[in-house]
């Protein structure tokens, strides 16, 4: 099975893989988790055009392979 899972849909992707392996739907174990945290506010960081350019260049191949829309690429890289 060739499958690229995404963090954004990790539970669904894990279920797809376990079903493909004939294991049924299993819960994805959670290990080493932290509690809720305050999200980093956009105003707390400064991302310059040069930063965006570096991020786009560094992750362009991944973005293409994973099908991220062009308008989200830098935003996803910056905000996680």
Secondary structure per residue as TSV (DSSP state, phi and psi in degrees):
chain	resnum	aa	ss	phi	psi
A	1	X	-	360.0	125.4
A	2	X	-	-99.8	120.0
A	3	X	-	-150.9	130.7
A	4	X	-	-107.5	113.2
A	5	X	-	-84.3	155.4
A	6	X	-	-119.7	142.1
A	7	X	G	-60.9	-34.6
A	8	X	G	-61.9	-24.7
A	9	X	G	-133.1	39.6
A	10	X	H	-59.8	-39.4
A	11	X	H	-65.1	-45.0
A	12	X	H	-65.3	-41.7
A	13	X	H	-65.8	-40.9
A	14	X	H	-62.2	-42.7
A	15	X	H	-61.8	-40.3
A	16	X	H	-62.2	-42.6
A	17	X	H	-68.1	-45.1
A	18	X	H	-65.7	-36.0
A	19	X	H	-66.7	-41.5
A	20	X	H	-60.9	-34.9
A	21	X	T	-81.9	0.6
A	22	X	T	77.8	21.2
A	23	X	-	-97.1	-2.9
A	24	X	-	75.0	-169.8
A	25	X	S	-87.4	117.5
A	26	X	-	-114.7	148.6
A	27	X	-	-72.3	142.5
A	28	X	-	-80.6	118.4
A	29	X	-	-63.4	145.0
A	30	X	-	-110.2	121.8
A	31	X	-	-130.5	146.8
A	32	X	S	53.6	47.4
A	33	X	-	-94.0	153.3
A	34	X	-	-108.2	165.8
A	35	X	-	-75.1	179.4
A	36	X	-	-59.0	144.2
A	37	X	-	-131.3	161.5
A	38	X	-	-74.7	128.8
A	39	X	-	-66.0	146.6
A	40	X	-	-71.1	120.7
A	41	X	-	-72.9	140.4
A	42	X	G	-56.9	-33.5
A	43	X	G	-68.1	-16.6
A	44	X	G	-82.7	-8.4
A	45	X	-	-130.2	154.6
A	46	X	-	-120.7	121.5
A	47	X	-	-115.4	116.5
A	48	X	-	-84.9	167.9
A	49	X	H	-60.3	-36.1
A	50	X	H	-63.9	-40.5
A	51	X	H	-60.6	-46.5
A	52	X	H	-60.7	-39.7
A	53	X	H	-62.8	-44.4
A	54	X	H	-63.5	-45.1
A	55	X	H	-61.7	-44.7
A	56	X	H	-61.9	-44.9
A	57	X	H	-63.9	-43.5
A	58	X	H	-67.1	-36.8
A	59	X	H	-109.6	9.8
A	60	X	H	-57.9	-44.4
A	61	X	H	-64.3	-44.8
A	62	X	H	-61.2	-44.3
A	63	X	H	-59.7	-42.1
A	64	X	H	-64.8	-46.5
A	65	X	H	-63.9	-36.9
A	66	X	H	-90.6	-5.4
A	67	X	T	74.0	26.1
A	68	X	-	-69.3	134.7
A	69	X	-	-61.6	146.3
A	70	X	G	-53.2	-42.7
A	71	X	G	-70.5	-13.7
A	72	X	G	-100.4	-11.5
A	73	X	H	-56.4	-54.9
A	74	X	H	-67.7	-39.2
A	75	X	H	-62.0	-41.8
A	76	X	H	-65.8	-41.3
A	77	X	H	-65.3	-35.3
A	78	X	H	-80.1	-43.5
A	79	X	H	-92.7	-7.4
A	80	X	-	91.7	360.0
